[in-house]
Amino acid sequence: MGIINRITKRTLQGEMGRTLLTIFSMGIAATLVIATLVGFTSSQNSLYQKQLKDTGGMQFVVRNVPRENAAKLRRNTAFQKSLAFAELGTMKLPKSIDAYGDPAPLVAMDKAALRQLVQSQLAVGRLPRKSTELVIPTDIALNQSAIGKIITAQTQSGPKRFTIVGAINSYHTFNSAYLWITFTNSVTSAKTVSVAGALTDVNRIRSRLAALAQQAGVKRPKESVLFNERALSLLGAGTNLTDKATIVGLLTIILTIIGLAAGMMIYTSINLSVRSRIQRYGLLRSIGATPKQIRQLVYREGLILVLPALLLGYLAGIAGLAGVMAFLNQRFEASGAGIHLYLTMSPWPLVGSALFMILITFLASARPAARASRVAPLAAVRDNMSTARLRTSSHLRPGLWQRLMPTPLSRLAAKNYRRNGGTRWTMIVTLSI
């Protein structure tokens, strides 16, 4: 153990009360940082999961996949989960249903796909159970009078009769992939299928999906992949640059505010410790310590104390977030808000909190370390740096606040604050932040 480390250890042990107070102050700062970063990622994930409910937990749909390649695509290790449904081409609707008579895409889903993709979007009626039953979009079925109607539609395999049994929300994320839906026991009879899925990692999700679709024989892969843009934009993986800039800007503003508050708290604690050790630094200088060694001493004290402070911050921040989220989830469930908060413990906010606290501690220690390194050996016998100097004659005259104070003690307090201008403004800024 080096001489600087030994001095640091003895100093911290010899001033246990001040050391514990500094750790507590730094622990509060660490709690703010950890709660902010973990809370931010938890909020992102909670909103992301809420948006995914709109698409049954699926991030994308790959259309026009050749039937023989669909199974291989779904077995790719990049997929977290997936399902497939058949593309039956288009059908021409009777004018009683669609006044314009435009061709509508028709798909067929099995029970698993219907439950996952369609159930949450069903506005009225029920899911189809036969290949002759049909679910149509809500903007066509303007009211429940369409439910139960039997229509004849011209499909690619000829005229076919369908019974309308339900209506699906026509404004969901994948509405161009499926709106007119019937039932099938198997999707293997169709020439092309659509594969809905979610990847284990959303990094470079667009380029990766385009490559996977091309490998599966999809023509024009970029146009054939539909994404849940609303969900991905919450993770910064959307195409809208404004959304990405908003997330980065919001996180930057929050971290700046937290960094200022944490930095001022740490600076105040370390600065007070340095000011109380002026004579000790002077003694070290008198026996040969260099200014660089004195600076290292202050820096190491701060960095040593940040480790238990981080442990305190992890415990308090994560436990506090878990308690708040549990309370809010109970409230949301009771009110039927349809929102659930997920405590997300991903590595980057945990590691980022530690690095952020180390950086803030280093920056907050810079000025006290520079002050300590300027202590002259004479301070070992005469503590002349701890007493404020009157630089101008105006300091001899009572100030405005001093004249307004009602009692002698309050006037003396105002005088002391006036003498210690640096300490005064440090405390005012710290309390304001």
N, C-alpha and C positions, 0 to 999 in steps of 0.2 A: 504494500500500500504506500503510495507516494506521500510526501509531506503535505501537499495541498489537500489530499483526501483525508488525511489524519486531522488536520486543522478543521476542515469542514465538519467531520464527524463530531469532534469534541465541542465545537461551537454549537451545533444543533442539540447535542445532549446537554450541554451546560445551560441552555436557555430553552428548556422544555416547554414552558408556558408560551413563549413567543413562537416556538416552532409549531406547536399544536394549533395556535391561532392562525398562523400563516397557512398551514395545511387545510384548516377549515375554510379559510377565505378562498384558497385555490380550489378546494373541493366544490364550493358553491359555483365558482366559475366553470369548472369541469362539468358539473351537473347541467348548467345552462347549455353548454356546447353539445353534450351528448344527447340531452333531451331534444334539442333543436334538430340535430342531424338524423337521429333515429326517428323522431316524430315526423320529420319531413318525408323520409322514405316510407314510413308507415302510412302516411296520408296518401302518398302517390300510389302505393299498392292497394290501399282500400278503395280509392276512386277507380283504379284500374280494374279491380275485381268486380266492382259495381257495373262498369261499362261492359265487361265481358259477359255479364248475365244476359245482355241483349242478344248475344250470339252463342249462347250455350257454352261459354268458356273457350270459344274458338277465336283465334286471332286472324284467320284468313280463310279464304276458299280458293282453291285452284280449280278452274273450270276447264272443260274440254280435254280431260285426261283420257287417253285410250284405255278401254276397259282392261286389256291385258297387262297394262303397266300400273294400274291403280294400287294393287296389292303391294308391289315392290316399293312404290313411293311411300306408302303408309308404314312400311317396315323400316324406313330410314331411321337411324338412331337419333337424328336431330329432332324428330317428332316426339313431343311429350304425350300427346293424345291426338286421335284423328277418327274420322268416320267418313263414309262415302254415301252418295245418293245418285240415282240414275238420271241422266238427261234424256228426255223423251222427245226432244225437238220443240216445235211450236205448234200451236193450235189456233184456229180461227174461231172467234167467239160469235154467238148469235147477237144481233143488234139489241135484243131485249136485255142483254147483260152489258155489252159494250157498244155504245152508240156509234163509235167510230169503226168498229169491226177490225181493230188492229190485231195482228198475230201476237199471241202471248206465249212465253216460254213455259213449258210443262216439265216438271220433275216428279220423280217417284222416290219415296223414302221408306225405309223399313221402320220397325217399331223404335229401335234405338235412336235413329236420326230424328224421327218425329218427336220423341220425348225430349231430346236434348236441344234441337234447333227450333222447333215449332211451338212446343208447349208454352213457353214463356211469352210468345208473341201472339197467342190465340186471344182474339178480342171477343169473339162470340162463337157459340157452337162447340164442336168437338173435333178431335183429330180423325182423319179418315182411317177406316179399318178394312176397306176393300179397294180393289183397283178401279172400281166404278164410282168411288166417292171422291169428292174434291174439296179442297180448301182454297178460297180465293182471297184477294187482297181487300182490305176494308174500304178503300176508296171506290171499289166497284160495288161491294155489298154495303150500300150506304145505311141500311137498316136491317133488322132481323128478318124482313120479309123475303130476302133472298135465300135464307136457310131453309132447306127442304125442297127447293126447286130442282127439277130435272131438266138439264139442258143437253142439247146435241151439238157437239163441237167437231169441227173438221181437223183431225190430227194427221200426222205423217203416215200413220197406218190406216187411214180412212176415217169415216164418221164414227163417233163413239159417244155413248150416252153417259153422263155423269150426274150424280146427285150431290148438290152443294150441302156440305155438313158443317162448315165453319168458315170463319174469316180471320185472316192473320194481319197484324199490324203492317201496313204497306210502307212504313217509313223506317224500318229497322236497317241496320248497317249493311247487311248483305241482300238488300231487296232486289238487286238485279240478278242475284244468283238463284233465288227461289221466292216466288210469290204464288204461283199456281201449283198446288201440290196434291198428289194422289198417293196411294199406298202400293207397296210392292213387298213381296217376301224376300226377293233377292235383286241386287243391282247388276248381276252378271249378264242379264239379257240385253242391256243397253250397249250401244256402240261406244259412247263416251260417258264418263261419270265426272262428278264434282267431288273433290276431296277437301273437307273442312278439317282444320287442325290447329295445333298450337305448338310452337317450338320451345325447347327448354331454355333457349337464350335468345333475346330479341336484338342482340347486337348484329348489325348489318343484315337485318331480317329481309329487306327487300332484295338485295343482290343475291343472298343465299336462296331465297324462294324462287327467284327467276332462274337460277342455275338448276335447282332441283326440278322445276317444271320443264325445263329444256331437256334434262336427262330423261324425264318421263315421256318425252315425245309430244309435249304440248306445243302447238303452233302459236306463235306470237306470245311467248310466256309472260312478258311484262303486262300485256293487256288482259291476260287470262287470270291474273291473280288479283283478288279483291281483299283488301285489308280492313280490319276494324280500326279505322283511323282515330276515332274518338278515344279508344282505349290506349292505342300505341302512343298518341300524342301526350298522354299523361306521363309516360316514361321517357319522353324526349325522343321517341323513335318515329314520330309522325313526319309527314312531308312539309307541314306548315312551319316555316322558319320563325314565325311570330310566336308560336307555342313554345318552341325550344328556347328562344330568347327570353320569354316570360319566366320559364322555369329557372334558367340560369340567373336571370336578374333578381328574381325573388330570393333565391338561395344566397346570392351575393349580398343583398341588402341585409338579410337576416344575420348572416355570419359577420358582416361588418359591425352591426349593432352589438351582437353578442361578443365579438372580439374586443370592441372598445370597452364594454362593461367588464369583461374578464381581465383585459389588460390593465385597466385602472385599479381594479381590486388587487391584482397581483403586484402591480407597481407600488401601490400604497403600502402593502405589507412588507415588501422587500426594502423599500426606501426607508421606512421607519426602522427596520432592523439595521440597515447600514448606518443611519444617523446615530444609532445608539452604540455603535462599535467604533467610533472615530479613534478613540485612544488605542484600541486594540490594533487597528490597521496601522496607526502611527508606530506602535511597538514593533509590528512585523517589518515595517519599512526600516526601522532603526537597526534591526538585526540582519538586514540584507535582502529582504523580499523586494522584488521588482514590481513596478506598476502592473505588468502583464500578469504576474502571479496573483496579485490582489484582485484583478478583474476575473481571473479564472476562479478564484475562491467564491466570489459573489455569484457567478454563473452556475457553478456546481451546486451551491446551496439551493438555488432556485430549481435546477433540474432534478436534484435529489428529492425535493419536496413535492414535485409534480407527480411522482409515481404513486405515493399513497393518496394524493388528491384525485388522481384518475380513478383509482379503485373506489374511492368514496363517490365520485361522480357517476361511475358505471352503476353502482348499487342504487344510489338515490334516483338517478335519471331514469333508468329502465324500470325500476319498481314503481316510480311515480307514474310513468307513462302507462304501464300495465294496469295500475289501479284506475286511472282516469278513463282509459279505453273500456275497461270492464263496466264501469259506471255508465258511460255513454251508451254502450251496447245494450244495457238493460233498458235505458230510456228509449232508445230507438226501437227496440223490440216491443216495448209497451205501447208506443205511439204508432206502430205500424209504418215507420218511415222507410223501411226497405233498405236500410244502410247498415253495414257491419264493418267495424274497424278491425284491422289486422295489425298486430304488433310484428313488424318486420325487422329481423335481426340479420341483415345482410352485412358482409364484411366491411364494405367501404365506409359506412358511417362510423363503425366502431374504430377502425384503424385511422380514419380521417380525424376523428375526435382527438385521439392521442397525439397525432402529428400536429394538429391545430393548437392544442394546449401547449405542446413543447415549443412551438414557434412563438406563441403569445408570451410564454414565460421567458423565452430568450430575449424577445424585444422589450418586455417590461423590465428586465434586469439590466438592460444596456445602460440607461442613465445612472442608476444607483452604482453599477460597477465602475463607470467612468468617474463618478464622484469619489468612490473609495480609492481608486488608483491615484488620485491627485492628493491624497492625504500626505502631508510632510512628516518626517520622523519626529519633528518637534511636537506634533499632536499627542505623542505618547506621554508627555509631561504637562502639556497645556492644551486643553480641549477648546481651541479657539474657533473651530469650524461649526460647533453646535450652537453658538450664540450669534444671533442675527446682528448684522452691522447696520448702522444708520448711515446711509450713503449721502444723503442731502440734508440741508437744514430744514426742509419742509417736514421731514419725519419727526422733528422735535415739536412741531405744533400739533395740537389735537386735530384729528380728522373729523369729518362730518358725523360718521357713526359714533365716534367716541363722545362727541358733544351731545348726541341724542340719547345716549345711554342713561337710564334713570338712577343707577346705583354705582357706587365706587367699584364694586366687583365687576359689573358688566362693562364699565369703562376700561378697567384693566384688561379684561378679555379682548375687547376691541383693539386695544393698544398692542397686545401680543400678536393678534392676527395680522395687524398692520406691519409689524416688524417681520413676521414670517410670511412674506408674500407668496413664495413658492409653495409652501405647505398649505396655505390658505386656498390658493387656486386649485391645487391638486384635490383637496377634499371637496371643494364645490363641484368640480367636474365629475368626480367619482359619484357623489350623491345624485347629481343630475342624471348621469347615465343610468 
